[in-house]
Amino acid sequence: MNLNIKKFCDIHKGKRVICVGNGPSLKKQNISLLDDEIVIGTNRAYKIFKEMNPACEYLVVQDKIRYEEMKSDLKTISYPIYVTDAQIDALKCSILQNAFKIKCARKWNCHIRKLRLSRQVDYGLGFSDDLERKIFPGYSVIFPAIQLAAYLGASRVAMIGVDMDYSGTVSFFDGVKHIWPNFSYEKHCKDMMIYFREHMSERGIEFVNCSAGGVVEEIPRMTLEEFLL
C-alpha cells in the first residue's frame, strides 16, 4: 500500500510530538517516558523504538551514507518512513528502488510503500508547511523531522538526543562513525535552529529542546519530564 503524505496532514492536530535524534545524551534520558507518546525518530532511532511502546511512530532518513548502513533494517520497518529528495538524488533512486520497490511516474512523483518524497529540496533557511511540495533539510536530519511534526499538526514539539556536538562520542549507538569531520554547529545549523524557533513561535507551536546535553542553546531548554507534564 502506498502512503501519500497528504493523508498525514494534521493527523495529530493539537498533540505533542517528540523528535528523537541520535546523540549520546540519549544515554541520560529515561526512554520509557516515550511510552504512549507520538515520536518521530531519525536514522537509528528505530532501535530505541524497540525498547518502548509509543502511541505512534515515524522515522526520517536523510543521509545517503547512513541509509546504506541501515537499509537492511529499514526494509523490516512497518511504520511510515520519510526520506527527503536529497537522499534520493544522491542515490539516483537505484538503491531505494531495490529496497522499497518505488513506482515512479516521473522524477518528482514517487510513491513508495512506506515512504513519500517531497518534490523540492531547498538548503536555504526555511520551514515547509507542505511536505508534498517542498522540504528544507538544512544540514541535519532533525530539521525534516521537526517539519514533519508540524505537518502532522503538533502544537507542542520537543527534541531529544540532538547534541550537535562531535567533540567526543558521536552517537548513542555503538559503532557509529562521524561522517562529516568539518561539521560545525555554529556554521551549519545554528541559524536554522533560530529560524525554526521564530517560525514555529509565529505559528503558535511550542518548540523546546529536551536533550540532556549538547550545544543547542538557541531553543528553550526543558527536561523531558517537564515537557510531558
N, CA and C of each residue as an Amber inpcrd file, in Angstrom:
protein
   687
   0.8440000  -1.1870000   0.0000000   0.0000000   0.0000000   0.0000000
   0.8800000   1.2390000   0.0000000   0.6120000   2.1640000  -0.9160000
   1.3670000   3.4010000  -0.9750000   0.8270000   4.4170000   0.0280000
   1.7280000   5.1360000   0.6710000   1.3320000   6.1720000   1.6130000
   1.4960000   7.5330000   0.9600000   0.4550000   8.3400000   1.0130000
   0.5190000   9.6960000   0.4870000   0.6380000  10.6480000   1.6690000
   1.6230000  11.5300000   1.6170000   1.8790000  12.4230000   2.7430000
   0.6600000  13.2840000   3.0650000  -0.1770000  13.5700000   2.0800000
  -1.3640000  14.4000000   2.3210000  -2.2710000  13.7950000   3.3850000
  -2.3190000  12.4760000   3.4320000  -3.1910000  11.8030000   4.3950000
  -2.7280000  12.0160000   5.8370000  -1.4860000  12.4680000   6.0010000
  -0.9410000  12.6540000   7.3380000  -1.0310000  14.1020000   7.8180000
  -1.4730000  15.0050000   6.9460000  -1.5670000  16.4130000   7.3280000
  -2.5740000  16.5770000   8.4710000  -2.0990000  17.1340000   9.5930000
  -2.9300000  17.3960000  10.7740000  -3.5190000  16.1410000  11.4110000
  -2.9300000  14.9820000  11.1420000  -3.4540000  13.7360000  11.7120000
  -3.2960000  13.7240000  13.2370000  -2.3250000  14.4940000  13.7620000
  -2.1350000  14.6040000  15.2060000  -2.3570000  16.0490000  15.6620000
  -3.3480000  16.6760000  15.1020000  -3.5940000  18.0960000  15.3640000
  -3.7780000  18.3620000  16.8620000  -3.0270000  19.3470000  17.3480000
  -3.1360000  19.7420000  18.7470000  -2.3920000  18.8490000  19.7280000
  -1.6950000  17.8380000  19.2280000  -0.9850000  16.8970000  20.0960000
   0.4750000  17.3270000  20.2870000   1.1470000  16.6520000  21.2030000
   2.5760000  16.8690000  21.3870000   3.3370000  15.7570000  20.6740000
   4.4890000  16.1110000  20.1290000   5.3210000  15.1690000  19.3800000
   6.7590000  15.3150000  19.8420000   7.4420000  14.1900000  20.0100000
   8.8530000  14.2080000  20.3960000   9.6930000  13.7280000  19.2260000
  10.6530000  14.5500000  18.8050000  11.5840000  14.1930000  17.7300000
  12.8700000  13.6730000  18.3640000  13.2780000  12.4860000  17.9510000
  14.3950000  11.7900000  18.6080000  15.6300000  11.7830000  17.7190000
  16.6870000  12.4460000  18.1920000  17.9610000  12.4140000  17.4900000
  18.7660000  11.1810000  17.8720000  20.0550000  11.2170000  17.5810000
  20.9170000  10.0610000  17.8310000  22.0920000  10.3790000  18.7420000
  22.0760000  11.5410000  19.3740000  23.2120000  11.9790000  20.1700000
  23.4370000  11.1520000  21.4270000  24.6620000  11.1520000  21.9290000
  24.9900000  10.3640000  23.1250000  24.2330000  10.8030000  24.3740000
  23.6610000  12.0130000  24.3750000  22.9030000  12.4560000  25.5530000
  21.6620000  11.6070000  25.7840000  21.2710000  10.8100000  24.7830000
  20.1330000   9.8980000  24.9770000  20.3940000   8.9250000  26.1220000
  21.6670000   8.6730000  26.4010000  22.0020000   7.7580000  27.4910000
  21.5860000   8.3090000  28.8450000  21.3620000   9.6180000  28.8890000
  20.9410000  10.2560000  30.1320000  19.4240000  10.4020000  30.2260000
  18.7120000  10.0010000  29.1740000  17.2600000  10.1610000  29.1410000
  16.5690000   8.8920000  29.6200000  15.4310000   9.0520000  30.2300000
  14.5730000   7.9280000  30.5870000  13.6770000   7.6300000  29.3820000
  14.1170000   6.7100000  28.5480000  13.4250000   6.4160000  27.2950000
  12.0070000   5.8970000  27.5410000  11.7780000   5.2840000  28.6790000
  10.4450000   4.7460000  28.9660000   9.3860000   5.8480000  29.0260000
   9.8140000   7.1040000  29.1880000   8.8740000   8.2160000  29.2030000
   8.1870000   8.4020000  27.8530000   8.7730000   7.8080000  26.8190000
   8.1980000   7.9480000  25.4800000   7.0860000   6.9370000  25.2130000
   6.8370000   6.0500000  26.1530000   5.6980000   5.1360000  26.0140000
   4.4150000   5.9490000  25.8720000   3.5720000   5.5310000  24.9380000
   2.2710000   6.1680000  24.6950000   2.3810000   7.5720000  24.1150000
   3.5730000   7.9670000  23.6550000   3.7500000   9.2730000  23.0280000
   3.8620000   9.1250000  21.5080000   3.6610000  10.2360000  20.8070000
   3.8760000  10.2870000  19.3550000   5.3330000  10.6570000  19.1380000
   6.0810000   9.8070000  18.4770000   7.5130000  10.0280000  18.3210000
   7.9110000   9.9910000  16.8460000   8.8500000  10.8550000  16.5110000
   9.4630000  10.8470000  15.1800000  10.9460000  10.5970000  15.3800000
  11.4090000   9.4510000  14.9570000  12.8160000   9.1200000  15.0980000
  13.6060000   9.5510000  13.8810000  14.9030000   9.6750000  14.0530000
  15.7930000   9.9610000  12.9370000  16.8640000   8.8880000  12.8840000
  17.1850000   8.4840000  11.6670000  18.2220000   7.4780000  11.4470000
  18.0530000   6.2620000  12.3660000  19.0220000   5.9670000  13.2370000
  18.9870000   4.7360000  14.0260000  18.0330000   4.7720000  15.2190000
  17.2360000   5.7930000  15.3410000  16.2910000   5.8500000  16.4610000
  15.3010000   4.6930000  16.4280000  15.1510000   4.0450000  15.2820000
  14.2530000   2.8830000  15.2220000  14.6950000   1.7970000  16.2030000
  15.9700000   1.7900000  16.5670000  16.4420000   0.7950000  17.5350000
  15.9070000   1.1060000  18.9310000  15.7510000   2.3790000  19.2400000
  15.1940000   2.7680000  20.5300000  13.7170000   2.4070000  20.5950000
  13.0270000   2.5430000  19.4740000  11.5900000   2.2580000  19.4490000
  11.2970000   0.8320000  19.9060000  12.2480000  -0.0580000  19.7050000
  12.0390000  -1.4510000  20.1040000  12.0050000  -1.6020000  21.6260000
  12.5200000  -0.5830000  22.3220000  12.5870000  -0.6470000  23.7810000
  11.4140000   0.0510000  24.4520000  10.4700000   0.5400000  23.6700000
   9.3480000   1.2750000  24.2570000   8.0710000   0.9640000  23.4870000
   7.0020000   1.5870000  23.9150000   5.7000000   1.3300000  23.3090000
   5.0250000   2.6610000  22.9620000   5.5180000   3.3520000  21.9130000
   4.9370000   4.6480000  21.5610000   3.5210000   4.5070000  21.0350000
   2.7490000   5.5840000  21.1770000   1.3830000   5.5790000  20.6540000
   1.3990000   5.5760000  19.1360000   2.3770000   6.2730000  18.5550000
   2.5100000   6.3340000  17.1020000   3.9580000   6.6700000  16.7860000
   4.5030000   6.0810000  15.7470000   5.9110000   6.2680000  15.4500000
   6.1490000   6.5040000  13.9700000   7.1540000   7.3340000  13.6880000
   7.5920000   7.6560000  12.3370000   9.1150000   7.6540000  12.3410000
   9.6960000   7.5500000  11.1430000  11.1520000   7.6020000  11.0280000
  11.5190000   8.5070000   9.8550000  12.5580000   9.3210000  10.0440000
  13.0680000  10.1930000   8.9860000  14.5130000   9.8110000   8.6970000
  14.8290000   9.6610000   7.4130000  16.1820000   9.3170000   6.9720000
  16.5920000  10.3350000   5.9150000  17.8340000  10.7820000   5.9920000
  18.2580000  11.8080000   5.0370000  19.5960000  11.5070000   4.3730000
  20.5770000  11.0960000   5.1120000  21.9280000  10.9760000   4.5800000
  22.1300000   9.6540000   3.8430000  22.7410000   9.7070000   2.6740000
  22.9010000   8.5010000   1.8520000  23.8280000   7.4830000   2.5060000
  24.8560000   7.9530000   3.2270000  25.7660000   7.0190000   3.8870000
  25.0460000   6.3000000   5.0100000  24.2760000   7.0520000   5.8090000
  23.5030000   6.4280000   6.8770000  22.4890000   5.4440000   6.2890000
  21.8640000   5.8240000   5.1930000  20.9050000   4.9260000   4.5670000
  21.5690000   3.6020000   4.1900000  22.7420000   3.6770000   3.5980000
  23.4600000   2.4580000   3.2100000  23.7130000   1.5780000   4.4250000
  24.0490000   2.1960000   5.5460000  24.3390000   1.4470000   6.7630000
  23.0900000   0.7660000   7.3290000  21.9230000   1.3650000   7.0760000
  20.6990000   0.9070000   7.7380000  19.7260000   0.1870000   6.8220000
  19.9860000   0.1090000   5.5230000  18.9520000  -0.2840000   4.5730000
  18.3610000  -1.6700000   4.8350000  19.1490000  -2.5920000   5.3310000
  18.5980000  -3.9190000   5.6250000  17.5530000  -3.8450000   6.7180000
  17.8400000  -3.0620000   7.7560000  16.8800000  -2.8900000   8.8430000
  15.6490000  -2.1280000   8.3830000  15.8450000  -1.1260000   7.5430000
  14.7230000  -0.2850000   7.1140000  13.6700000  -1.0880000   6.3680000
  14.0930000  -2.1250000   5.6890000  13.1340000  -2.9490000   4.9370000
  12.1860000  -3.7180000   5.8470000  12.5430000  -3.8360000   7.1260000
  11.6990000  -4.5960000   8.0570000  10.7530000  -3.7000000   8.8580000
  10.8640000  -2.3890000   8.6920000  10.0640000  -1.4480000   9.4800000
   8.6660000  -1.3180000   8.8910000   7.6720000  -1.3660000   9.7520000
   6.2810000  -1.3300000   9.2830000   5.6510000   0.0620000   9.3550000
   6.2020000   0.9680000  10.1680000   5.6090000   2.2970000  10.2990000
   6.1750000   3.2370000   9.2230000   5.5550000   4.3970000   9.0240000
   5.9550000   5.2820000   7.9180000   7.3910000   5.7940000   8.0340000
   8.0880000   5.7880000   6.9140000   9.4350000   6.3310000   6.8090000
   9.3960000   7.5040000   5.8350000   9.9970000   8.6130000   6.2180000
  10.0400000   9.7850000   5.3480000  11.4800000  10.0330000   4.9440000
  11.7330000  10.1150000   3.6460000  13.0760000  10.3480000   3.1240000
  13.0280000  11.5610000   2.2100000  13.9740000  12.4880000   2.3870000
  13.9630000  13.6790000   1.5560000  14.5200000  13.3840000   0.1730000
  14.2440000  14.2840000  -0.7590000  14.7670000  14.1220000  -2.1140000
  16.2840000  14.2610000  -2.1690000  16.8700000  14.9100000  -1.1650000
  18.3300000  14.9740000  -1.1220000  18.8900000  13.5610000  -1.0920000
  18.2400000  12.6910000  -0.3450000  18.6330000  11.2880000  -0.2760000
  18.4500000  10.6090000  -1.6270000  17.3090000  10.8150000  -2.2320000
  17.0030000  10.1520000  -3.4990000  17.9320000  10.6130000  -4.5970000
  18.1850000  11.9230000  -4.6880000  19.0800000  12.4260000  -5.7100000
  20.4690000  11.8170000  -5.5770000  20.9650000  11.7520000  -4.3450000
  22.3060000  11.2370000  -4.1060000  22.4130000   9.7730000  -4.5090000
  21.3380000   9.0330000  -4.3410000  21.3530000   7.6020000  -4.6640000
  20.8670000   7.3130000  -6.0730000  20.4160000   8.3520000  -6.7710000
  19.8730000   8.2150000  -8.1220000  18.7460000   7.1880000  -8.1660000
  18.0240000   7.0910000  -7.0880000  16.8470000   6.2220000  -6.9410000
  17.1670000   4.7340000  -6.9420000  18.3430000   4.3350000  -7.3890000
  18.5830000   2.9100000  -7.6260000  18.4910000   2.0670000  -6.3640000
  19.1090000   2.5110000  -5.2960000  19.1140000   1.7040000  -4.0770000
  17.7140000   1.5970000  -3.4950000  17.0180000   2.7210000  -3.4370000
  15.6730000   2.6870000  -2.8750000  14.7120000   1.9060000  -3.7530000
  14.9300000   1.9180000  -5.0590000  14.0730000   1.1100000  -5.9300000
  14.2120000  -0.3670000  -5.5750000  15.4100000  -0.7690000  -5.2610000
  15.6320000  -2.1670000  -4.8960000  15.0360000  -2.4770000  -3.5300000
  15.1590000  -1.5150000  -2.6040000  14.7380000  -1.7780000  -1.2350000
  13.2420000  -1.6140000  -1.0290000  12.6640000  -0.5750000  -1.6580000
  11.2660000  -0.2620000  -1.3890000  10.3460000  -0.4290000  -2.5960000
  10.9200000  -0.8460000  -3.7310000  10.1130000  -1.0470000  -4.9430000
   9.3230000   0.2190000  -5.2980000  10.0520000   1.3080000  -5.5110000
   9.4360000   2.5760000  -5.8810000   8.7730000   2.4620000  -7.2500000
   7.6220000   3.0970000  -7.3720000   6.9560000   3.2230000  -8.6740000
   6.9840000   4.6950000  -9.0400000   7.8190000   5.0630000 -10.0010000
   7.9960000   6.4680000 -10.3570000   7.2880000   6.7790000 -11.6650000
   6.2390000   7.5880000 -11.5970000   5.5670000   8.0170000 -12.8140000
   6.4240000   9.0620000 -13.5190000   7.0580000   9.9240000 -12.7500000
   8.0190000  10.8840000 -13.2570000   8.9500000  11.2300000 -12.1020000
   9.9860000  12.0080000 -12.3750000  11.0400000  12.2200000 -11.3910000
  10.5180000  12.6980000 -10.0510000   9.5950000  13.6590000 -10.0390000
   9.1590000  14.2420000  -8.7790000   7.7980000  13.7270000  -8.3340000
   7.4180000  12.5440000  -8.7560000   6.1340000  11.9790000  -8.3220000
   6.3410000  10.5160000  -7.9650000   7.0180000  10.2850000  -6.8500000
   7.3860000   8.9340000  -6.4460000   6.5810000   8.4970000  -5.2320000
   5.8930000   7.3850000  -5.3590000   5.1590000   6.8270000  -4.2350000
   5.8130000   5.5190000  -3.8320000   5.9890000   5.3190000  -2.5370000
   6.6470000   4.1350000  -2.0210000   5.7680000   3.5300000  -0.9380000
   5.8800000   2.2510000  -0.7000000   5.0200000   1.5740000   0.2610000
   5.0900000   2.2220000   1.6320000   6.2690000   2.6240000   2.0750000
   6.4230000   3.1790000   3.4160000   6.8810000   4.6350000   3.3860000
   6.7990000   5.2890000   2.2370000   7.5700000   6.4980000   2.0740000
   6.9110000   7.4390000   1.0910000   6.9810000   8.7360000   1.3460000
   6.5280000   9.7220000   0.3720000   7.6070000  10.7820000   0.2330000
   7.9640000  11.1090000  -0.9840000   9.0430000  12.0390000  -1.2380000
   8.5430000  13.4590000  -1.4380000   9.2810000  14.4310000  -0.9760000
   8.9910000  15.8150000  -1.2970000   9.3880000  16.0780000  -2.7400000
   8.7760000  17.0940000  -3.3320000   9.0790000  17.3940000  -4.7200000
  10.2720000  18.3260000  -4.8780000  10.5210000  19.1760000  -3.9000000
  11.6180000  20.1210000  -3.9930000  12.4190000  20.1220000  -2.7020000
  13.7130000  20.3330000  -2.8470000  14.6000000  20.4430000  -1.6930000
  15.2850000  21.7920000  -1.7570000  15.2950000  22.5100000  -0.6360000
  15.9230000  23.8230000  -0.5730000  16.8200000  23.8480000   0.6540000
  18.1240000  24.0260000   0.4510000  19.0700000  24.0170000   1.5660000
  19.2300000  25.3810000   2.2290000  18.4370000  26.3550000   1.7980000
  18.4680000  27.6510000   2.4490000  17.6600000  27.6390000   3.7300000
  17.5800000  28.8130000   4.3770000  16.7540000  28.9310000   5.5700000
  15.2910000  28.8480000   5.1650000  14.5360000  28.0410000   5.8640000
  13.1210000  27.9140000   5.5420000  12.4670000  26.8320000   6.3660000
  11.1570000  26.8270000   6.3190000  10.3600000  25.8390000   7.0460000
   9.1650000  25.5060000   6.1710000   9.0140000  24.2590000   5.7840000
   7.9410000  23.8840000   4.8680000   6.6450000  23.5840000   5.6110000
   5.5630000  24.1570000   5.1230000   4.2380000  23.8490000   5.6400000
   3.5270000  22.8290000   4.7600000   4.1910000  22.3950000   3.6810000
   3.6010000  21.4260000   2.7540000   4.6960000  20.4620000   2.3120000
   4.8010000  19.3430000   2.9960000   5.8960000  18.4050000   2.7310000
   5.7520000  17.6890000   1.4020000   4.5840000  17.7150000   0.8120000
   4.4580000  17.1420000  -0.5300000   5.1430000  18.0380000  -1.5490000
   5.1110000  19.3300000  -1.2870000   5.6430000  20.2910000  -2.2490000
   7.1230000  20.5600000  -2.0420000   7.5520000  20.6770000  -0.7720000
   8.9090000  21.1480000  -0.5230000   9.3920000  20.7300000   0.8540000
  10.7090000  20.6370000   1.0030000  11.3270000  20.3590000   2.2990000
  12.5950000  21.2010000   2.4110000  12.8670000  21.6880000   3.6030000
  14.1170000  22.4010000   3.8960000  14.9350000  21.5040000   4.8190000
  15.8520000  20.7010000   4.2660000  16.5600000  19.7110000   5.0890000
  17.6540000  20.2890000   5.9670000  18.0920000  21.5280000   5.6690000
  19.2150000  22.0570000   6.4410000  20.4000000  21.1220000   6.3410000
  21.1650000  21.0330000   7.3890000  22.3180000  20.1400000   7.3940000
  22.2370000  19.1550000   8.5470000  21.0050000  18.7730000   8.8660000
  20.7880000  17.7590000   9.8970000  19.4380000  17.1040000   9.6560000
  19.3700000  15.8140000   9.8940000  18.1190000  15.0780000   9.7130000
  17.0470000  15.5350000  10.6980000  17.4400000  16.2200000  11.7660000
  16.4440000  16.6660000  12.7310000  15.5290000  17.7260000  12.1340000
  16.0000000  18.4930000  11.1590000  15.1670000  19.5450000  10.5880000
  13.9670000  18.9950000   9.8020000  14.1320000  18.0070000   8.9360000
  12.9490000  17.4000000   8.3250000  12.0180000  16.7670000   9.3580000
  12.5860000  16.1980000  10.4230000  11.7510000  15.5830000  11.4550000
  10.8610000  16.6240000  12.1300000  11.4180000  17.7960000  12.4220000
  10.6400000  18.8560000  13.0630000   9.5580000  19.3730000  12.1170000
   9.9060000  19.5270000  10.8420000   8.9040000  19.9570000   9.8690000
   7.7850000  18.9240000   9.7400000   8.1380000  17.6510000   9.8140000
   7.1290000  16.6050000   9.7700000   6.2090000  16.6970000  10.9860000
   6.7720000  16.9660000  12.1570000   5.9480000  17.1020000  13.3640000
   4.9120000  18.2010000  13.1900000   5.3380000  19.3340000  12.6490000
   4.4060000  20.4420000  12.4220000   3.3680000  20.0660000  11.3760000
   3.7860000  19.3620000  10.3440000   2.8640000  18.9360000   9.2820000
   1.8100000  17.9740000   9.8300000   2.2000000  17.1590000  10.7900000
   1.2560000  16.2250000  11.4100000   0.2400000  16.9500000  12.3020000
   0.4930000  18.2350000  12.5560000  -0.4520000  19.0290000  13.3300000
  -0.0560000  19.2820000  14.7680000   1.1700000  18.9360000  15.1410000
   1.5980000  19.0900000  16.5370000   1.5130000  20.5460000  16.9870000
   1.0310000  20.7390000  18.2050000   1.0210000  22.0780000  18.7980000
   2.1970000  22.2600000  19.7540000   2.8190000  21.1490000  20.1390000
   3.9940000  21.1700000  21.0040000   5.0120000  20.1720000  20.4450000
   6.2470000  20.6210000  20.2540000   7.2870000  19.7660000  19.6870000
   8.5300000  19.8410000  20.5640000   9.0220000  18.6930000  20.9670000
  10.2660000  18.6230000  21.7350000  11.2700000  17.7810000  20.9580000
  12.5410000  18.0930000  21.1290000  13.5750000  17.2410000  20.5460000
  14.4810000  16.7360000  21.6590000  14.8810000  15.4810000  21.5380000
  15.8190000  14.8820000  22.4740000  16.9420000  14.2120000  21.6880000
  18.1010000  14.0820000  22.3050000  19.2250000  13.4480000  21.6170000
  19.7610000  14.2710000  20.4700000  19.5090000  15.5830000  20.4870000
  20.0150000  16.4730000  19.4390000  21.1640000  17.2690000  20.0520000
  22.3600000  16.7030000  19.9880000  23.5140000  17.2720000  20.6830000
  24.2970000  18.2500000  19.8200000  24.4410000  17.9450000  18.5230000
  25.2180000  18.7780000  17.5960000  26.6520000  18.9820000  18.0710000
  27.1560000  18.0300000  18.8320000  28.4940000  18.1280000  19.4100000
  29.2430000  16.8340000  19.1100000  30.2860000  16.9460000  18.3090000
  31.0320000  15.7570000  17.9010000  32.4530000  15.7700000  18.4640000
  32.6230000  16.4500000  19.5910000  33.9530000  16.5210000  20.1970000
  34.3160000  15.2490000  20.9520000  33.3070000  14.4170000  21.2400000
  33.5600000  13.1560000  21.9370000  32.8360000  12.0280000  21.2480000
  32.0990000  11.2380000  22.0130000  31.2830000  10.1740000  21.4320000
  30.2520000  10.8070000  20.5070000  30.0740000  10.2440000  19.2990000
  29.2340000  10.9110000  18.3020000  27.7940000  10.4220000  18.2930000
  27.5280000   9.2810000  18.9230000  26.1800000   8.7330000  18.8310000
  25.8220000   7.9340000  20.0700000  24.5530000   7.8340000  20.3210000
  24.0290000   6.9670000  21.3700000  24.2990000   5.5070000  21.0370000
  24.3880000   5.2160000  19.7490000  24.5140000   3.8390000  19.2830000
  25.9710000   3.4680000  19.0670000  26.3460000   2.2960000  19.5500000
  27.7260000   1.8370000  19.4510000  28.1350000   1.6330000  17.9910000
  29.3820000   1.9670000  17.7080000  29.9530000   1.6750000  16.3970000
  29.6430000   2.6760000  15.3060000  28.9190000   3.7460000  15.6190000
  28.5850000   4.7510000  14.6060000  29.7440000   5.7310000  14.4750000
  30.1900000   5.9410000  13.2440000  31.3120000   6.8330000  12.9960000
  30.8230000   8.1980000  12.5190000  31.5720000   9.2250000  12.8690000
  31.2690000  10.5770000  12.4160000  31.6310000  10.6740000  10.9390000
  30.6930000  11.0820000  10.1060000  30.9230000  11.0830000   8.6540000
  31.1380000  12.4900000   8.0840000  31.1370000  13.5060000   8.9460000
  31.3180000  14.8680000   8.4650000  32.2950000  15.5950000   9.3910000
  33.5970000  15.3570000   9.2240000  34.5920000  15.9140000  10.1470000
  34.6370000  17.4320000  10.1740000  34.1600000  18.0910000   9.1290000
  34.1950000  19.5500000   9.0710000  32.9050000  20.1910000   9.5820000
  32.0110000  19.3660000  10.1540000  30.7510000  19.9170000  10.6470000
  30.9850000  20.8850000  11.7910000  30.2500000  21.9890000  11.7510000
  30.2750000  22.9760000  12.8330000  28.8400000  23.4050000  13.1030000
  28.3870000  23.2430000  14.3300000  27.0350000  23.6640000  14.6560000
  26.8540000  25.1530000  14.3790000  27.8410000  25.9490000  14.7830000
  27.7570000  27.3930000  14.5930000  27.6120000  27.7480000  13.1070000
  28.3250000  27.0590000  12.2640000  28.3300000  27.3710000  10.8320000
  27.1670000  26.7440000  10.0930000  26.8220000  25.5070000  10.4120000
  25.8890000  24.7620000   9.5780000  24.4500000  24.7010000  10.0990000
  24.2470000  24.8160000  11.4000000  22.9030000  24.5660000  11.9300000
  22.3350000  25.6420000  12.8520000  23.1640000  26.4890000  13.3970000
  22.6810000  27.4630000  14.3820000  21.6220000  28.3840000  13.7980000
  21.8710000  28.9440000  12.6200000  20.9110000  29.8640000  12.0110000
  19.5890000  29.1680000  11.7110000  19.6570000  27.9080000  11.3110000
  18.4380000  27.1550000  11.0160000  17.6300000  26.9360000  12.2900000
  18.3020000  26.6360000  13.3880000  17.6020000  26.4630000  14.6530000
  16.8660000  27.7480000  15.0480000  17.5360000  28.8750000  14.8890000
  16.9170000  30.1620000  15.2220000  15.7180000  30.4150000  14.3220000
  15.8740000  30.1060000  13.0410000  14.7660000  30.2950000  12.1000000
  13.5800000  29.4210000  12.4910000  13.8360000  28.1700000  12.8280000
  12.7610000  27.2580000  13.2370000  12.0660000  27.7740000  14.4910000
  12.8540000  28.2260000  15.4610000  12.2840000  28.7450000  16.7040000
  11.3270000  29.8980000  16.4230000  11.7550000  30.8240000  15.5820000
  10.9380000  32.0020000  15.3060000   9.7100000  31.6410000  14.4700000
   9.8900000  30.7940000  13.4640000   8.7650000  30.4180000  12.6090000
   7.7070000  29.6450000  13.3910000   8.1530000  28.7060000  14.1970000
   7.1940000  27.9050000  14.9530000   6.4790000  28.7430000  16.0030000
   7.1780000  29.7050000  16.5810000   6.5400000  30.6050000  17.5300000
   5.4390000  31.4120000  16.8490000   5.7170000  31.8850000  15.6460000
   4.7220000  32.6490000  14.8890000   3.4970000  31.8020000  14.5620000
   3.7090000  30.5140000  14.3920000   2.5960000  29.6000000  14.0920000
   1.8950000  29.1080000  15.3540000   2.3880000  29.5180000  16.5000000
   1.7780000  29.0920000  17.7590000   2.1650000  27.6930000  18.1740000
   3.3010000  27.2010000  17.6790000   3.7880000  25.8670000  18.0350000
   4.9020000  26.0100000  19.0670000   4.7310000  25.3930000  20.2210000
   5.7820000  25.3870000  21.2280000   6.9040000  24.4580000  20.7730000
   8.1290000  24.9420000  20.8090000   9.2760000  24.1650000  20.3590000
  10.3560000  24.2490000  21.4260000  10.7080000  23.1060000  22.0180000
  11.6740000  23.0980000  23.1020000  12.7360000  22.0320000  22.8880000
  13.8650000  22.2320000  23.5320000  14.9770000  21.2940000  23.4790000
  15.0360000  20.5350000  24.8000000  14.6780000  19.2690000  24.7570000
  14.7130000  18.4230000  25.9580000  15.9250000  17.5070000  25.9710000
  16.8950000  17.7810000  25.1030000  18.1210000  16.9870000  25.0910000
  18.8550000  17.1600000  26.4130000  19.3990000  16.0650000  26.9170000
  20.0990000  16.1000000  28.2010000  21.5750000  16.4070000  28.0010000
  21.8500000  17.4420000  27.2200000  23.2230000  17.8060000  26.9080000
  23.2880000  18.4660000  25.5460000  24.4780000  18.5410000  24.9810000
  24.6410000  19.1250000  23.6650000  24.8690000  20.6220000  23.7050000
  25.0020000  21.2080000  22.5000000  25.3880000  22.6200000  22.3890000
  24.2690000  23.5110000  21.8640000  23.0840000  22.9700000  21.6530000
  21.9920000  23.7630000  21.0830000  21.3260000  24.5780000  22.1930000
  21.6900000  25.8460000  22.2850000  21.1550000  26.7260000  23.3230000
  20.1670000  27.7410000  22.7510000  19.9740000  27.7220000  21.4360000
  19.0750000  28.6880000  20.8060000  17.6060000  28.3100000  20.9750000
  17.3530000  27.0520000  21.3160000  15.9910000  26.5820000  21.5610000
  15.7940000  26.4740000  23.0680000  14.6910000  27.0200000  23.6080000
  14.4740000  26.9580000  25.0590000  14.6000000  25.5360000  25.5880000
  15.3180000  25.3860000  26.6880000  15.5270000  24.0570000  27.2580000
  14.4600000  23.7330000  28.2990000  14.1730000  22.4500000  28.3600000
  13.2070000  21.9230000  29.3110000  13.5350000  20.4530000  29.4850000
  13.3330000  19.9020000  30.6560000  13.5410000  18.4670000  30.7950000
  12.3840000  17.7340000  30.1190000  12.6430000  16.5070000  29.7370000
  11.5800000  15.7140000  29.1130000  10.4300000  15.5170000  30.0850000
  10.7570000  15.3420000  31.3560000   9.7230000  15.1740000  32.3710000
   8.8080000  16.4070000  32.4410000   9.4140000  17.5860000  32.3580000
   8.6260000  18.8330000  32.3860000   7.7440000  18.9500000  31.1590000
   8.2750000  18.5820000  30.0100000   7.5050000  18.6660000  28.7610000
   6.2820000  17.7610000  28.7930000   6.4200000  16.6090000  29.4320000
   5.3400000  15.6190000  29.4370000   4.3350000  15.8170000  30.5540000
   4.5390000  16.8130000  31.4050000   3.5890000  17.0650000  32.4810000
   2.2130000  17.4530000  31.9280000
